[in-house]
Amino acid sequence: MKESFSIILLILIISCTPQTQNLDIAKTSQSEWPAEMPWWKANNLRLIQTNLPAYEANLNVDSLITDLQYFSANVLLINAGGIMAFYPTKLDFQYTNPFMKENMLGNVIEKCHSLGIKVIVRFDFSRVHESIFKEHPDWCYISPTNERIINTDMYLVSINAPYVQEKSIRIVEEVIDNYPIDGLFINMPGYHTRNAYEGTYHGIDQNEFDKKRFAEYSNGMILPKEENRNDPSFRKYSEFKEYTVADWLKNMHTMVKSKSDQIAVCTYNDEYVDIIRHESQTSGLPYWPYNSSDNVNNVVNSYPNHITSNASIQQISFQSRYNAVEPEELAIRLYENIANGSGLDISLMGDFRDYEDERNFDIIRDIYNHHKTYEPYYGRYISVSEVAVISPGYWPGGNAMQEYRGIQLMLNEAHISYDIIEDTQIPNLEEKIKKYQLIILPEITRLSNDAIAILTEAVKQGTNLIATNRSLSQNPDAMMNLFGAKPTNSNNEGSGNYLAPTNKSVFKRFDKQSMLFWKFNLGLYDFNSADETFLPILSKGRPGPPEKIGGHEPNGFYAMAVKNHNTSKTAILPINLGKLYYLHGYEQHKNILLDAIDYLFPKAEDMIQTNAHPRVETILQKYVKNIPENFDKSTEDGMILHLVNLTGFSGNTYFEPLPVFDLEFKIKSNFKPEKVYSMVNKKLLDNSWEDGFVSFQLEKLEQYDGIVIEK
């Protein structure tokens, strides 16, 4: 870290201490959390991960502790073992970091604990050093073409070989037996087909331990060599991977909890873990400024019995670890974290001293200090949303991800509040699903029979559904029962076609348009069993010079159909609506969805009514004050409207956000507020409450504000 930073550090620590506010809104509890409560359940994490390169194992412990205090961190995540031991291991199957400072880990834990800072230690069991590989080559990955995955002198391992199944548990046990850790984080658990750090694909692991265990699991099937969903053995292999990872984590979890129920298990999985970790990181274009909201909303609502810690990854890429993301992007990530129900989580390479890119340090300090100051107002939220979006997985990719993100983008810009539910979790959330007034399925091609049954029952009880693109294409009976739709051609390139918003009583946003251009998939469906059809599809016509174009005539198909149920409606739009908006951003395509929502559930936009710019993200939550006195309380103390200013995002660059002035809000509220105030401006806001809505104005919004609507 720069010398100037070191000189003024102690002064800044003092200045970081919360000052007396104009309003007594930052008062913290004087009580202690119940001793029997696992410490992480307070959901007040301000975590900093020092992702140490080997040569930083000799870090200065005192300076690290000083920095953690400066940044208001209350949890440190630091290397311990796996790929290499950052402590004096006695196990011959774990490589010792040659730069290790013998007492570093113990000193860090001791000094953190003296200041009330929890310590989670990091393990990575994805690789072993070449010295261990030479002794046990059968522990490591081997491709269908007999290749190894190697990073310098580290070899990728096989999850079903003894190193992961047995030795990894002994490594964690050794650390627990020697250090009073508060938790463990397991990096990169599971199966790998790529060299993640080089971006090269190698294929399905053909290790003999994998072959044997898969044959036992599948009653004799041969381990597949190609990823082909049409191959029954590959579909079985997908189940096998989930089972074996969960089984390993179960064994790890059992050992850890036998030592202490106050040690948290943290990784990216949802089974046999206490803290589900996710990551906001830069990967591909277009950039996704809602990444943290997407991640946290998904985990919080899909796995309500867990807490989540969504890490903002400082590095731009694996190949560019010493260059951080822009400060404005980091600020958006961190504010979205706490607005949606995560704590704060930063992962950076090494510690803060002599850091290669310090631009984000002020942002980290300010936001971590804000969270510390207003800690009782974060971490205990109850959703207000009447709309849910079903996500295609925990970490979606490809076409499904683009469709899903495009739908989110439309809702965010329209200030429509929504929850995200992972598709696989629908069977575990039956009562929650039935409470939504509208559920949107973006490219959810297949659901389990249990999930279909729950959605069908929800529709009977009044839930409206909207499905886009190839949703339920692998559940044809459900598609017919729910939507009255049958694909004629679900994969039809739509470039050159147009949609005609002819029914202006439904498509009210198109008073000046009669033809809407199309691109990407444009499914051709039989809607004879639906009750209404909309958006006639016009043929491609004649491409060419201006003198020859034209000829766009109805082709007999429609881009939207509606089926009436007893007390609800369902609509299917077998078109890449979300993907088109995500990649190209023409508002006409967003307006298709918004008009469809208005037709099915016109009250969707009532929850948050505002003149705010579309790039002001609005996240409304009911809150229970997150203090020990409220440990058993389930009724809310009020609401918080989180405002995250994304106006500085230009599509491929993050700038300082433009200040937004004279914002007006009308928020659905079943109580008359005692007071309404701004966390950032520390001012009471004039408000009125009438007919179940509270109205107020905010004079100025810069990067963020939390508007507390207190009972």
KOLSEFI-460239 format. One line per 2 residues: for each residue x, y, z of C-alpha. Coordinates in steps of 0.2 Angstrom, whole numbers, plus 2048, in hexadecimal, padded with zeros to 3 digits. Layout:
N
X Y Z | ...
// end
This chain:
711
800 800 800 | 806 812 7FC
811 81A 80A | 804 828 80C
7F7 81C 810 | 801 814 81D
805 825 825 | 7F3 82B 827
7EB 81A 82B | 7E9 81C 83D
7E1 82D 83B | 7D5 826 82E
7D0 818 839 | 7CB 824 846
7C1 82E 839 | 7B9 81F 833
7B0 81D 844 | 79D 821 842
799 833 847 | 789 839 850
77B 83A 843 | 76E 847 841
762 839 844 | 764 82A 850
762 81D 842 | 773 814 844
771 80F 856 | 778 7FE 859
773 7F1 865 | 77B 7EF 876
777 7DC 878 | 780 7CD 872
77A 7C0 865 | 774 7B0 86E
783 7A5 871 | 77B 796 869
778 7A0 859 | 785 79C 84B
78F 7AD 849 | 78C 7AE 836
779 7AE 839 | 779 7C0 83E
77C 7C3 82B | 787 7D2 82E
797 7CD 825 | 7A3 7DA 81F
7AF 7CE 818 | 7C0 7D1 810
7C9 7C3 807 | 7DC 7C4 806
7DF 7B7 7F8 | 7F1 7B5 7FB
7FE 7B0 7EE | 80B 7A5 7F5
818 7B2 7F7 | 80C 7BD 802
80C 7B0 810 | 818 7BA 819
80D 7C9 81B | 80E 7D5 829
800 7D0 835 | 7FF 7E0 83E
7FD 7EA 82E | 7EF 7DE 828
7E6 7E0 839 | 7E7 7F3 838
7E0 7F3 826 | 7D2 7E8 82B
7CD 7F5 838 | 7CF 803 82C
7C3 7FB 820 | 7B6 7F6 82E
7B8 7E3 82A | 7B1 7D7 836
7B6 7C7 82D | 7C6 7C2 825
7C8 7B4 818 | 7DA 7AF 816
7E3 7A0 80F | 7E6 790 819
7E9 780 80E | 7E5 775 800
7EF 77A 7F1 | 7FD 77F 7FE
7FD 781 810 | 7FF 792 818
803 78A 829 | 80F 77D 82E
806 76D 829 | 80B 75C 82F
802 753 820 | 80D 74C 812
7FF 74E 806 | 7FE 761 807
80B 76C 7FF | 813 779 80B
814 78B 804 | 827 78E 803
824 7A1 808 | 81A 79C 817
81D 7A6 827 | 81A 799 835
810 7A3 841 | 807 7AE 834
7F6 7A5 834 | 7F5 7A2 847
7FA 7B5 84A | 7ED 7BB 83E
7DF 7B1 846 | 7E5 7B6 858
7E5 7C8 854 | 7D5 7C8 84A
7CC 7C0 858 | 7D3 7CD 865
7C9 7DA 85B | 7BA 7D0 858
7BE 7CC 846 | 7B9 7BA 840
7C5 7B0 835 | 7BF 7A5 827
7CE 79B 820 | 7CF 796 80D
7D2 785 806 | 7D4 780 7F4
7D3 76E 7F0 | 7D2 76F 7DD
7E5 76D 7DB | 7F5 765 7E2
807 769 7E0 | 811 75F 7D3
81B 756 7E2 | 80A 74F 7E8
805 74B 7D6 | 815 741 7D3
811 736 7E2 | 7FE 735 7DE
7FB 738 7CC | 7EB 72E 7CE
7E4 73C 7D9 | 7E3 748 7CA
7D9 74D 7BB | 7DC 744 7AA
7D3 749 79B | 7CB 73E 78D
7DB 741 784 | 7E6 73D 793
7EA 74F 796 | 7ED 757 7A7
7E7 768 7AC | 7F7 771 7B3
7FA 782 7BA | 80D 785 7BB
810 777 7C8 | 7FE 774 7CE
7F4 765 7C7 | 7E1 765 7C7
7DA 757 7D2 | 7CB 74B 7D0
7BD 74D 7DC | 7BA 73A 7DF
7CD 736 7E2 | 7D3 734 7F4
7DB 746 7F5 | 7CA 74E 7F4
7C0 740 7FC | 7CB 73D 80B
7DA 748 80C | 7D1 759 80A
7C7 755 81A | 7D7 751 824
7DF 761 81E | 7D0 76B 824
7D0 761 834 | 7E3 765 837
7DF 778 836 | 7D0 777 842
7DA 76D 84E | 7E8 77A 84E
7DF 78B 84C | 7CF 792 853
7C8 796 842 | 7B6 79D 840
7B3 795 82F | 7BA 78D 820
7B7 792 80D | 7BA 785 800
7BF 78C 7EF | 7BA 784 7DF
7B2 774 7E5 | 7AC 767 7D9
7AF 762 7C7 | 7B9 76B 7BA
7BB 769 7A7 | 7C5 779 7A4
7D5 780 7A9 | 7CC 78F 7B1
7DB 79A 7B2 | 7DF 798 79F
7CE 796 798 | 7D2 785 78F
7C6 777 78E | 7CC 765 792
7BC 75A 794 | 7B4 74F 7A1
7C0 747 7AE | 7C4 735 7AA
7CD 731 7BA | 7CB 71F 7BF
7C3 724 7D0 | 7B6 72D 7C6
7B3 71F 7BA | 7B1 713 7C9
7A6 71E 7D3 | 79B 723 7C4
798 710 7C0 | 793 70D 7D1
787 71C 7D2 | 77F 718 7C1
77E 705 7C1 | 78C 702 7B5
78C 711 7A9 | 79C 716 7A0
7A2 727 7A5 | 79E 733 797
7AC 73C 78D | 7A1 749 785
795 756 78D | 786 751 783
774 754 78B | 76D 747 77E
778 739 786 | 770 730 794
781 72D 79C | 785 73F 79C
774 744 7A4 | 778 737 7B2
789 73E 7B3 | 782 74F 7B7
778 748 7C5 | 787 73E 7CB
791 74F 7CC | 784 757 7D7
783 748 7E2 | 796 745 7E5
79A 758 7E8 | 78B 758 7F5
791 748 7FD | 7A3 74E 7FF
79D 75F 807 | 792 754 812
7A1 74B 819 | 7AB 75B 81A
79C 764 823 | 79A 755 82F
7AC 755 834 | 7AC 768 837
79C 768 841 | 7A3 75A 84C
7B1 767 851 | 7A6 776 854
795 77C 84E | 79C 78D 84E
7A7 78A 83F | 79F 790 82F
7A0 786 81F | 7A0 791 810
7A1 78D 7FD | 797 78F 7ED
78B 781 7F0 | 77B 781 7FA
77B 770 802 | 785 76D 812
78B 77F 813 | 787 78D 81F
78C 79C 814 | 789 79B 801
796 7A5 7F9 | 793 7AD 7E8
79E 7B8 7DD | 79C 7C8 7D3
7A9 7C9 7C6 | 7AD 7D0 7B5
7AA 7C2 7A8 | 7A6 7C6 796
79B 7D4 78D | 78F 7DC 790
794 7E1 7A2 | 786 7DD 7AE
785 7EB 7BB | 777 7E1 7C4
783 7D3 7C8 | 782 7D4 7DB
76F 7D7 7DB | 76D 7C7 7D0
778 7BC 7DB | 772 7C1 7EC
760 7C2 7E7 | 761 7B1 7E0
769 7A9 7EF | 75F 7B2 7FC
74F 7AD 7F5 | 753 79C 7EE
75C 796 7FE | 754 7A0 80D
75C 795 81A | 76D 79A 816
776 7AB 816 | 780 7B0 806
790 7BA 805 | 792 7C0 7F3
7A5 7C4 7F0 | 7AA 7D3 7E5
7B9 7CC 7DB | 7C5 7DB 7DA
7CF 7D4 7CB | 7C9 7D7 7B9
7CD 7C5 7B4 | 7D7 7B5 7B9
7E4 7BC 7AC | 7E4 7CE 7B4
7E4 7CB 7C6 | 7EE 7DB 7CA
7E1 7E7 7C2 | 7D1 7EA 7CC
7C0 7EE 7C5 | 7BA 800 7C4
7B6 808 7D5 | 7A5 80D 7CF
7A1 7FB 7CA | 7A7 7F5 7DB
79C 802 7E4 | 78D 7FB 7DA
791 7E9 7DF | 793 7ED 7F2
783 7F7 7F3 | 779 7EA 7EA
780 7DD 7F6 | 779 7E5 805
769 7EB 7FD | 765 7D9 7F9
76A 7D1 809 | 77C 7CC 808
78A 7D3 813 | 799 7DB 80B
7A6 7D0 803 | 7B6 7D5 7FA
7C3 7C9 7F2 | 7D4 7D1 7EE
7E5 7CA 7EA | 7F0 7CB 7F9
7EE 7D7 807 | 7ED 7EA 805
7FF 7EF 807 | 809 7F3 7F7
7F9 7EF 7ED | 7FA 7F1 7DA
7E9 7FA 7D8 | 7E3 804 7E7
7D5 80E 7DE | 7C7 804 7E7
7CD 806 7F9 | 7C3 816 7FD
7B3 80E 7F6 | 7B6 7FE 801
7B9 809 810 | 7AA 814 80E
79E 806 80A | 7A4 7FA 818
7A3 809 824 | 791 80D 81E
78C 7FB 821 | 795 7FB 833
78B 80B 837 | 77A 805 831
77D 7F2 835 | 76C 7F0 83D
763 7F5 82D | 76C 7E7 822
76B 7D4 822 | 759 7D1 828
74D 7D4 819 | 73C 7CD 815
738 7CE 802 | 729 7DA 7FC
72A 7D3 7EB | 71A 7CC 7E2
724 7C8 7D3 | 731 7BA 7D1
73D 7B6 7C3 | 743 7A4 7C2
756 7A3 7BF | 75E 795 7B4
76A 790 7C1 | 775 797 7CF
782 79C 7C2 | 77A 79D 7B1
782 79F 7A1 | 77F 79F 78E
76F 7A3 786 | 765 79F 796
76F 7AC 79F | 76C 7B9 792
75A 7B7 792 | 759 7B7 7A5
764 7C7 7A6 | 75A 7D0 799
749 7CD 7A3 | 752 7D3 7B3
758 7E2 7AA | 746 7E6 7A4
73F 7E5 7B5 | 74D 7EE 7BD
74B 7FD 7B2 | 738 7FD 7B4
73B 7FD 7C7 | 731 7ED 7C9
736 7E4 7D9 | 739 7D1 7D7
741 7C2 7DF | 74C 7B6 7D7
749 7A3 7D9 | 755 796 7D3
74C 789 7C8 | 751 77A 7D1
74B 782 7E2 | 739 783 7DD
734 772 7E5 | 73C 778 7F5
732 789 7F6 | 720 784 7F2
717 790 7FE | 722 79E 7F9
71F 79B 7E6 | 70C 79B 7E8
70D 7AD 7F0 | 714 7B5 7E1
707 7BE 7D5 | 713 7BD 7C6
721 7B0 7C2 | 72C 7B2 7B3
735 7A4 7AB | 743 7AA 7A0
74A 79C 795 | 746 78F 7A2
746 780 796 | 743 772 7A3
73C 771 7B4 | 739 762 7BF
728 75A 7C1 | 727 760 7D3
72B 772 7CD | 71E 771 7BF
711 76B 7CC | 715 779 7D7
713 786 7C9 | 703 77E 7C3
6FB 77F 7D4 | 701 791 7D6
6F9 796 7C6 | 6E9 78E 7CC
6EA 798 7DC | 6EC 7A9 7D2
6FF 7AA 7CD | 702 7B1 7BC
710 7AA 7B1 | 71A 7B1 7A3
726 7A6 799 | 733 7AB 78C
73D 7A3 77E | 73F 790 780
738 78F 792 | 730 77E 796
735 777 784 | 73B 767 78D
72A 766 797 | 71E 766 788
70F 760 792 | 712 76E 79F
713 77B 791 | 703 775 78A
6FA 775 79B | 700 785 7A1
701 78F 791 | 6F7 786 784
707 786 779 | 710 779 76E
720 77D 764 | 720 77B 752
731 781 750 | 739 787 761
74A 78B 758 | 746 798 74B
753 7A6 746 | 748 7B6 747
754 7C2 73E | 74A 7CC 731
739 7C8 739 | 72E 7D5 742
721 7D4 74F | 711 7DE 74E
70A 7E6 75E | 6F9 7E8 756
6EF 7E6 766 | 6F1 7F8 76D
6E6 7F4 77C | 6F3 7E8 782
703 7F0 77A | 700 801 780
712 806 77F | 712 805 76C
707 813 767 | 713 818 75A
71A 807 754 | 712 7FA 749
721 7EF 746 | 72F 7E9 752
73F 7E2 74B | 745 7D1 750
755 7C8 752 | 75A 7B7 75B
74E 7A9 75E | 73C 7AC 759
732 79C 75D | 724 796 752
716 78F 75D | 705 787 75C
6FA 792 767 | 6E9 78A 763
6E7 784 775 | 6EA 796 77C
6DC 7A3 77E | 6E4 7B2 776
6F3 7B6 76A | 6FD 7C6 768
70B 7CC 75E | 708 7C5 74D
719 7C0 745 | 71D 7C8 735
727 7BF 728 | 739 7C4 723
733 7CC 713 | 740 7D2 706
751 7D6 70C | 75B 7E2 701
75D 7F4 6FB | 750 800 700
748 7FE 6EF | 744 7EC 6F2
740 7EA 705 | 72F 7E6 70C
723 7D8 70B | 722 7D5 71E
711 7CC 71F | 709 7C2 72E
710 7B0 72D | 702 7A9 738
70C 7A7 748 | 70C 7B2 757
71A 7B7 764 | 70E 7B7 773
700 7AD 779 | 6F5 7AE 789
6EB 7A0 791 | 6DE 7A4 79E
6DD 79A 7AE | 6D0 79C 7BC
6D8 7AB 7C5 | 6E8 7AE 7BB
6EF 7AF 7AA | 6FF 7A8 7A2
708 7AF 793 | 716 7A7 789
721 7B1 77D | 72C 7A4 774
739 7B1 76F | 74A 7B6 775
743 7C6 77D | 74F 7C7 78B
75E 7C3 781 | 75A 7D0 774
758 7DE 782 | 767 7D8 78B
773 7D9 77C | 76B 7E7 772
760 7F1 77E | 752 7F8 773
744 7FD 77F | 737 7F7 773
73B 7E5 778 | 73A 7EA 78B
729 7F2 787 | 723 7E1 781
726 7D9 792 | 720 7E8 79B
70F 7E8 791 | 70E 7D6 794
710 7D8 7A7 | 703 7E6 7A7
6F7 7DA 79F | 6F9 7CC 7AB
6FE 7D5 7BB | 6FB 7E8 7B9
6FF 7EB 7CC | 711 7E5 7C9
717 7F7 7C8 | 70D 7FD 7D7
71A 7F8 7E4 | 727 805 7DF
720 814 7D5 | 72E 821 7D1
734 82D 7C5 | 746 827 7C8
751 824 7B9 | 751 812 7B2
763 810 7B7 | 75F 813 7CA
75D 802 7D1 | 74F 801 7DE
74F 7F3 7EA | 741 7F3 7F7
742 7E8 807 | 739 7E6 817
745 7E6 825 | 747 7DF 836
754 7E8 840 | 763 7DD 840
767 7DD 853 | 767 7D0 860
757 7D6 869 | 74E 7D1 858
756 7C0 858 | 745 7B7 858
73B 7C5 850 | 733 7C2 83E
728 7D2 83C | 730 7E0 833
735 7F1 83B | 732 7FA 82A
738 7FA 819 | 748 800 810
749 807 7FE | 75B 804 7F8
760 80F 7E9 | 76F 80B 7DF
774 818 7D2 | 77A 80F 7C2
779 81E 7B7 | 78C 81E 7B6
78C 80D 7AD | 78D 810 79A
78D 7FE 794 | 79F 7FA 794
7A6 807 7A0 | 7A2 80C 7B2
7A3 81F 7B5 | 79E 829 7C5
78B 829 7C5 | 782 839 7C1
779 840 7D0 | 766 83E 7CE
75B 84C 7D5 | 749 84E 7DB
744 83B 7DC | 732 837 7E0
72C 827 7E7 | 71B 81F 7EB
71E 80F 7F4 | 711 801 7F9
710 801 80C | 704 7F8 818
709 804 826 | 70A 816 829
71C 81A 82C | 722 822 83C
730 82A 832 | 739 829 821
74B 82E 820 | 75B 82D 815
76A 823 81B | 776 82D 811
76F 83E 813 | 76A 83B 825
75A 845 823 | 748 842 826
73E 842 816 | 72C 84A 816
720 83C 812 | 70E 838 810
704 828 812 | 6F4 825 809
6EA 816 803 | 6F8 80A 807
706 814 7FF | 714 81F 806
71A 82D 7FC | 72A 837 7FE
737 840 7F4 | 74A 83F 7F4
753 84F 7EF | 763 847 7E9
76A 836 7E6 | 77D 833 7E3
784 821 7E3 | 778 819 7F0
76B 81D 7FD | 761 812 809
750 81A 80C | 749 813 81D
736 813 81E | 734 80F 831
725 809 839
// end
